[in-house]
Amino acid sequence: MRPGGRNALALAVGLGAALSATAAVHEPAGARAEVERLIAASGAEASVAFRTLDGKAELLVRPDVAYHAASTMKVPVMIELFAQARKGTLRLDDPLPVKNSFASIVDGSPYSLDPGDDSDPAVYRSVGGTLTLRQLCEAMITVSSNLAANLLIEKLGVESIRRRVHKLGADGMELLRGVEDAKAFRKGLNNTTTARALLVLLDRIALGKAVDAAASRQMVDILGRQRFNDAIPAGLPAGTPVAHKTGSITKIHHDAAIVYGPRPFVLVVLVRGLEDEKKSKALTADIARAMYGPVCP
């Protein structure tokens, strides 16, 4: 999140909850041509989904193409956590034992995560102890901890998360399993997403409708503390508050954001095919810049 963004994020969630898409939807002038030019020039395959929170402007470029979800699948995990907390099934401050052993969805055999392959080693230091569900959610989103994600997925249940995704109308997000299940990966059993699905999920959060307004404010705050800010945020004016989730694996680099500019919007950019992550992030930043200008002059 950019400096001074916390109050702006909280205010914007309240504003978003009051907005409704009653007018005809239009594409921002010149945006499609510029986005398609940027993608073609990059040599990457990319999908873009953009919508202002007032619902009046939208741009969809290959929105229903499925990509490996990478860590963007952690967004519906967070939503389900807050939904179960709202229902009273659990409390965010409940402790959860931290372990590093999980069952493959292929045959139930155990596997563990390699701290060296994770973006954050901190959760591994708590193995044998406990962390609260709130602490695990923070690590899962802000520093994209894979171990935290697996612990929460196991606690919440994959089927519960999948039902939540369906209820929110984001069926393009296919969550099958936790992270680093090598047997599942070899069989092609991977978490996938479309740009449209992530747009729907973030739009629901931004409008206070993913669970309820209070939960949405908390989720926006967590997304606003994202540590990896060299993709969508890098293409925006300095100080623009952004609540977002990134995801990266080999030749896959995604960013999905709620951007709280003068006219708030959701932007999702999914990129694959580029070995150099810096080039993917530069493309994503350029697309963010191209979308910001026409709606936030």
Backbone torsions as a table, in degrees:
resi	resn	phi	psi	omega
1	MET	NA	140.1	-179.7
2	ARG	-73.5	161.2	179.8
3	PRO	-55.1	139.3	177.8
4	GLY	72.9	12.6	-173.3
5	GLY	-81.1	-21.1	-171.9
6	ARG	-58.9	-50.5	-179.5
7	ASN	-64.2	-38.2	178.8
8	ALA	-63.0	-39.8	179.3
9	LEU	-64.4	-46.0	-179.1
10	ALA	-62.1	-43.5	179.4
11	LEU	-65.0	-39.4	-176.8
12	ALA	-68.7	-33.3	176.0
13	VAL	-62.8	-42.6	177.4
14	GLY	-63.2	-40.4	177.8
15	LEU	-65.4	-44.9	-177.8
16	GLY	-60.2	-36.7	-178.7
17	ALA	-64.6	-22.9	-177.7
18	ALA	-93.0	-7.9	-176.3
19	LEU	-85.5	152.0	175.7
20	SER	-142.1	146.3	-177.5
21	ALA	-90.1	82.8	-177.3
22	THR	-102.5	-22.8	-177.7
23	ALA	-89.1	165.6	177.0
24	ALA	-63.0	141.6	-178.8
25	VAL	-86.9	137.7	177.7
26	HIS	-133.7	158.8	174.1
27	GLU	-86.4	137.8	175.3
28	PRO	-58.3	137.1	-173.9
29	ALA	-57.5	126.2	175.3
30	GLY	76.9	-5.9	-173.2
31	ALA	-68.5	-41.3	-176.8
32	ARG	-62.3	-46.8	-178.6
33	ALA	-60.6	-41.2	-178.9
34	GLU	-69.8	-42.5	179.3
35	VAL	-64.0	-44.8	179.5
36	GLU	-65.8	-33.8	176.5
37	ARG	-65.2	-44.7	-179.9
38	LEU	-61.8	-43.0	-179.7
39	ILE	-64.7	-46.6	-179.1
40	ALA	-61.3	-40.6	-178.5
41	ALA	-68.3	-26.8	-177.2
42	SER	-77.3	-25.3	-174.7
43	GLY	80.5	3.9	-178.9
44	ALA	-92.6	165.7	165.2
45	GLU	-97.5	130.7	-175.7
46	ALA	-147.3	151.7	173.6
47	SER	-127.4	145.6	-177.4
48	VAL	-133.9	135.6	172.9
49	ALA	-132.6	125.3	-175.3
50	PHE	-136.2	137.2	174.0
51	ARG	-155.0	133.7	173.8
52	THR	-73.9	151.5	-177.1
53	LEU	-68.2	-19.4	174.6
54	ASP	-79.7	-3.8	175.1
55	GLY	75.2	9.4	-173.8
56	LYS	-96.2	-16.9	179.9
57	ALA	-129.6	137.7	-175.8
58	GLU	-152.1	143.9	172.4
59	LEU	-139.3	126.7	-179.8
60	LEU	-126.6	120.3	177.5
61	VAL	-121.3	109.7	-177.9
62	ARG	50.7	52.2	-170.9
63	PRO	-72.1	-18.9	-173.6
64	ASP	-110.4	15.5	174.2
65	VAL	-78.9	131.2	-177.8
66	ALA	-84.4	136.6	176.5
67	TYR	-126.0	155.6	166.7
68	HIS	-56.2	128.9	-172.8
69	ALA	-73.3	-22.0	-172.7
70	ALA	47.6	-140.3	-173.1
71	SER	-82.7	0.6	174.5
72	THR	-66.4	-18.9	178.5
73	MET	-67.6	-8.9	178.9
74	LYS	-74.5	-16.6	177.0
75	VAL	-63.6	-51.8	177.6
76	PRO	-65.5	-25.7	174.9
77	VAL	-63.7	-45.0	177.9
78	MET	-62.2	-43.1	-179.7
79	ILE	-61.1	-44.5	-180.0
80	GLU	-65.0	-36.4	176.5
81	LEU	-58.7	-48.5	-179.4
82	PHE	-68.6	-32.0	177.5
83	ALA	-65.9	-43.2	178.6
84	GLN	-69.0	-32.3	175.4
85	ALA	-66.6	-41.2	178.6
86	ARG	-62.9	-38.2	-179.6
87	LYS	-72.9	-22.5	-178.7
88	GLY	95.0	7.0	178.2
89	THR	-66.1	-30.3	178.7
90	LEU	-152.0	171.5	174.4
91	ARG	-120.1	144.2	-177.8
92	LEU	-61.7	-25.7	-179.9
93	ASP	-94.1	9.4	173.0
94	ASP	-65.1	138.6	175.8
95	PRO	-79.4	147.4	175.9
96	LEU	-129.4	129.1	176.8
97	PRO	-59.1	135.3	179.8
98	VAL	-97.7	122.0	179.8
99	LYS	-134.4	170.0	176.6
100	ASN	-132.7	58.6	176.6
101	SER	-149.9	126.2	-176.0
102	PHE	-137.5	161.6	-176.5
103	ALA	-99.7	129.5	176.7
104	SER	-64.1	141.3	177.4
105	ILE	-73.6	-10.3	-179.0
106	VAL	-76.6	-51.9	-174.6
107	ASP	-141.5	7.8	179.3
108	GLY	79.4	1.0	-179.8
109	SER	-68.9	149.1	-176.0
110	PRO	-77.2	147.2	171.5
111	TYR	-143.9	159.2	178.9
112	SER	-129.3	162.6	-179.5
113	LEU	-95.1	145.8	178.1
114	ASP	-92.2	116.6	179.5
115	PRO	-55.5	-29.5	-179.9
116	GLY	-68.6	-20.4	179.4
117	ASP	-97.1	-2.1	-178.4
118	ASP	-95.0	153.3	-179.7
119	SER	-80.0	-11.3	-177.9
120	ASP	-145.0	117.7	-178.8
121	PRO	-85.2	-7.0	-169.7
122	ALA	-62.1	-42.0	-176.1
123	VAL	-63.3	-32.0	-179.5
124	TYR	-62.7	-27.8	179.4
125	ARG	-69.6	-12.6	179.0
126	SER	-98.9	3.8	177.4
127	VAL	-57.4	129.6	-175.3
128	GLY	96.4	-13.4	176.8
129	GLY	-114.9	-150.5	179.5
130	THR	-135.7	155.9	167.5
131	LEU	-134.5	153.5	178.5
132	THR	-76.4	159.1	176.7
133	LEU	-59.6	-35.7	177.8
134	ARG	-64.1	-43.1	179.2
135	GLN	-65.0	-39.4	179.2
136	LEU	-66.7	-39.7	178.0
137	CYS	-63.7	-43.8	177.9
138	GLU	-57.9	-46.0	-179.7
139	ALA	-67.8	-38.2	-179.1
140	MET	-62.3	-38.4	-176.1
141	ILE	-90.8	-51.8	-169.0
142	THR	-74.3	-34.6	177.8
143	VAL	-120.4	8.3	174.5
144	SER	57.8	43.2	178.7
145	SER	-63.8	121.6	177.4
146	ASN	-72.4	-37.3	179.4
147	LEU	-64.2	-43.0	177.2
148	ALA	-60.6	-41.3	179.7
149	ALA	-61.7	-46.1	-179.0
150	ASN	-63.3	-39.9	178.4
151	LEU	-62.7	-42.4	-179.4
152	LEU	-71.3	-39.6	177.9
153	ILE	-60.9	-43.6	178.5
154	GLU	-63.9	-40.5	-179.9
155	LYS	-66.7	-44.3	-173.8
156	LEU	-81.8	-32.7	-177.6
157	GLY	94.4	125.5	-179.2
158	VAL	-57.8	-43.1	-177.0
159	GLU	-65.3	-34.5	176.7
160	SER	-65.0	-40.7	178.3
161	ILE	-65.6	-43.1	179.7
162	ARG	-62.5	-40.7	178.0
163	ARG	-64.1	-36.9	178.9
164	ARG	-64.6	-43.9	179.0
165	VAL	-59.5	-44.9	179.5
166	HIS	-63.5	-43.5	-179.4
167	LYS	-60.4	-34.5	-179.4
168	LEU	-83.4	-3.6	177.5
169	GLY	79.5	27.8	-177.5
170	ALA	-116.4	50.8	-173.6
171	ASP	-65.1	-13.0	174.8
172	GLY	-68.6	-12.3	173.8
173	MET	-90.4	113.1	-179.2
174	GLU	-110.8	100.7	178.8
175	LEU	-97.1	116.7	-178.7
176	LEU	-107.7	-29.8	-167.3
177	ARG	-164.0	175.7	171.9
178	GLY	-79.3	-170.9	-174.4
179	VAL	-89.2	146.5	172.0
180	GLU	67.4	29.5	170.6
181	ASP	-81.9	91.1	-171.3
182	ALA	-62.8	-38.7	179.5
183	LYS	-63.0	-40.8	178.6
184	ALA	-66.9	-40.7	179.5
185	PHE	-59.6	-44.0	-178.3
186	ARG	-65.3	-25.0	178.1
187	LYS	-92.4	4.8	179.5
188	GLY	76.7	17.5	179.8
189	LEU	-92.0	85.1	-174.3
190	ASN	-120.0	155.0	171.9
191	ASN	-72.3	131.5	179.7
192	THR	-128.7	161.4	176.7
193	THR	-150.8	160.6	169.3
194	THR	-112.2	162.6	176.9
195	ALA	-64.6	-37.3	-179.8
196	ARG	-62.8	-40.8	-179.1
197	ALA	-61.5	-45.1	178.7
198	LEU	-66.6	-36.4	175.5
199	LEU	-57.9	-46.1	-179.6
200	VAL	-61.3	-46.2	-177.6
201	LEU	-63.1	-46.1	-179.5
202	LEU	-70.7	-34.3	176.2
203	ASP	-62.2	-41.5	178.6
204	ARG	-63.9	-41.6	177.5
205	ILE	-63.4	-48.1	-175.9
206	ALA	-62.4	-33.3	-178.9
207	LEU	-90.0	4.2	177.9
208	GLY	75.5	22.8	-172.8
209	LYS	-118.1	2.7	179.1
210	ALA	-67.2	-41.0	173.6
211	VAL	-131.4	-72.1	170.5
212	ASP	-155.4	177.5	-174.4
213	ALA	-62.7	-41.2	-178.2
214	ALA	-65.5	-44.8	178.5
215	ALA	-64.5	-39.2	179.7
216	SER	-62.5	-40.3	177.7
217	ARG	-60.7	-41.0	179.0
218	GLN	-67.2	-39.3	179.3
219	MET	-67.5	-39.0	176.3
220	VAL	-62.0	-41.5	177.9
221	ASP	-60.0	-43.6	179.9
222	ILE	-64.6	-47.7	177.9
223	LEU	-60.9	-30.6	179.3
224	GLY	-72.4	-15.4	177.4
225	ARG	-94.8	12.8	177.0
226	GLN	-51.6	131.6	-176.7
227	ARG	-87.1	-20.9	-175.1
228	PHE	-99.7	102.4	-168.5
229	ASN	-123.6	32.3	-176.6
230	ASP	-106.9	20.5	176.2
231	ALA	-117.5	-101.8	-179.0
232	ILE	-56.6	-49.6	-178.6
233	PRO	-57.8	-30.9	-177.4
234	ALA	-67.1	-18.4	179.9
235	GLY	-96.5	4.4	-175.5
236	LEU	-108.1	159.0	176.7
237	PRO	-57.9	143.7	179.7
238	ALA	-54.6	136.6	177.8
239	GLY	90.3	-3.5	179.2
240	THR	-71.0	120.3	178.4
241	PRO	-67.2	133.5	-178.9
242	VAL	-134.9	132.5	173.6
243	ALA	-116.3	115.4	-170.1
244	HIS	-154.0	168.0	176.5
245	LYS	-135.5	130.3	178.2
246	THR	-99.7	168.0	174.5
247	GLY	-158.3	130.6	-177.9
248	SER	-144.9	134.5	164.1
249	ILE	-140.0	-172.1	-177.8
250	THR	-57.6	121.4	179.0
251	LYS	61.6	18.6	177.1
252	ILE	-130.9	122.6	-179.5
253	HIS	-143.5	115.8	-175.6
254	HIS	-123.4	157.0	168.3
255	ASP	-149.5	135.1	-179.3
256	ALA	-132.7	121.8	-166.7
257	ALA	-139.0	149.8	162.4
258	ILE	-101.7	120.3	-176.6
259	VAL	-108.1	119.8	-175.8
260	TYR	-99.7	64.5	172.2
261	GLY	-83.1	-168.2	178.3
262	PRO	-55.4	-32.0	173.9
263	ARG	-125.2	97.6	-171.9
264	PRO	-60.5	147.3	178.9
265	PHE	-151.6	163.6	172.3
266	VAL	-105.7	135.6	177.3
267	LEU	-134.1	129.0	176.2
268	VAL	-122.8	128.4	176.0
269	VAL	-127.7	118.3	177.4
270	LEU	-111.4	128.1	-175.5
271	VAL	-130.2	136.3	172.1
272	ARG	-143.4	154.9	175.4
273	GLY	106.0	-8.4	178.9
274	LEU	-102.3	123.6	178.0
275	GLU	-68.8	-39.4	-176.3
276	ASP	-83.0	110.0	-178.2
277	GLU	-62.1	-31.9	178.8
278	LYS	-61.5	-37.6	178.5
279	LYS	-68.5	-38.6	176.8
280	SER	-63.2	-44.5	-179.4
281	LYS	-67.1	-36.4	177.4
282	ALA	-64.1	-41.2	176.8
283	LEU	-61.3	-45.6	-179.6
284	THR	-62.5	-42.4	177.9
285	ALA	-62.8	-41.1	179.2
286	ASP	-64.1	-39.4	178.0
287	ILE	-66.2	-41.0	177.4
288	ALA	-60.4	-41.9	179.1
289	ARG	-63.9	-41.1	-179.3
290	ALA	-66.1	-32.6	-179.3
291	MET	-83.4	-32.4	-177.9
292	TYR	-66.0	-44.2	-174.1
293	GLY	-55.9	-50.2	-176.8
294	PRO	-67.9	-23.3	-176.1
295	VAL	-108.1	-16.0	-180.0
296	CYS	-128.8	61.3	-176.7
297	PRO	-68.7	NA	NA
